[in-house]
Amino acid sequence: MPAVRPRSAPRVVLILSAYPGRVAANRAARRLVKSGLAACATVVPNGRAHYRWKGKLHADPSASLWAKTTPGRARAAVLALREGHPDAVPEILVLPVSGGHAPYLAWVAAEVGRKR
């Protein structure tokens, strides 16, 4: 049975983005958290992206960025990621979170809503 977001828990989204390496991903993660656009950003290094670009297959090193924020801050977070991203067409996905640990969801909302 999937977790359901408690009625009292705030809405949260997960933003996923891929980077050509962990240095760029860590830079983006720090920028999102420092600016208050995300409560938390996790970098998962040492991946490999397999994709087709301009008719050619590629398999390149990749680092994933997982940022947790609210729907109200998602657009600004996406714009910030796109602005500093090294790829011509960056992978940036915003996924709704349907459930989770209510205190964590509340912390995310409080953190991104905090005045800087």
TAJOFEN-V641041 format. One record per backbone hydrogen bond with DSSP energy under -0.5 kcal/mol. NH is the residue of the N-H (numbers start at 1). CO is the residue of the C=O. E is the energy in kcal/mol with one decimal. If there is no record, write none. Layout:
nh=NH co=CO e=E
nh=NH co=CO e=E
//
This chain:
nh=5 co=98 e=-2.2
nh=9 co=6 e=-1.7
nh=13 co=69 e=-3.0
nh=14 co=95 e=-3.0
nh=15 co=13 e=-0.5
nh=15 co=67 e=-3.1
nh=16 co=14 e=-0.6
nh=16 co=93 e=-2.7
nh=17 co=65 e=-1.9
nh=18 co=91 e=-1.0
nh=19 co=63 e=-2.8
nh=25 co=21 e=-1.6
nh=26 co=22 e=-2.9
nh=27 co=23 e=-2.1
nh=28 co=24 e=-2.1
nh=29 co=25 e=-2.5
nh=30 co=26 e=-2.5
nh=31 co=27 e=-2.1
nh=32 co=28 e=-2.3
nh=33 co=29 e=-2.2
nh=34 co=30 e=-2.9
nh=35 co=31 e=-1.9
nh=36 co=33 e=-1.1
nh=37 co=32 e=-1.9
nh=38 co=32 e=-1.3
nh=39 co=68 e=-2.6
nh=40 co=68 e=-1.0
nh=42 co=66 e=-2.8
nh=44 co=42 e=-0.5
nh=44 co=64 e=-3.1
nh=45 co=43 e=-0.7
nh=47 co=62 e=-3.0
nh=49 co=60 e=-3.0
nh=51 co=49 e=-0.5
nh=51 co=58 e=-1.8
nh=53 co=56 e=-2.7
nh=56 co=53 e=-1.5
nh=58 co=51 e=-3.1
nh=60 co=49 e=-2.1
nh=62 co=47 e=-2.0
nh=63 co=19 e=-2.4
nh=64 co=44 e=-2.6
nh=65 co=17 e=-3.1
nh=66 co=42 e=-2.7
nh=67 co=15 e=-2.8
nh=67 co=65 e=-0.5
nh=68 co=40 e=-2.8
nh=69 co=13 e=-2.3
nh=69 co=67 e=-0.5
nh=73 co=70 e=-1.3
nh=74 co=70 e=-1.0
nh=75 co=71 e=-0.6
nh=77 co=73 e=-2.0
nh=78 co=74 e=-2.8
nh=79 co=75 e=-2.3
nh=80 co=76 e=-2.2
nh=81 co=77 e=-2.4
nh=82 co=78 e=-2.8
nh=83 co=79 e=-2.4
nh=84 co=80 e=-1.4
nh=85 co=81 e=-0.5
nh=85 co=82 e=-0.9
nh=90 co=87 e=-0.5
nh=92 co=90 e=-0.7
nh=93 co=16 e=-2.8
nh=95 co=14 e=-3.2
nh=95 co=93 e=-0.6
nh=97 co=12 e=-2.2
nh=98 co=96 e=-0.6
nh=102 co=100 e=-0.6
nh=104 co=101 e=-0.9
nh=105 co=101 e=-2.2
nh=106 co=102 e=-2.4
nh=107 co=103 e=-2.0
nh=108 co=104 e=-2.5
nh=109 co=105 e=-2.1
nh=110 co=106 e=-2.6
nh=111 co=107 e=-2.8
nh=112 co=108 e=-2.3
nh=113 co=109 e=-1.3
nh=114 co=110 e=-0.7
nh=114 co=111 e=-0.6
//
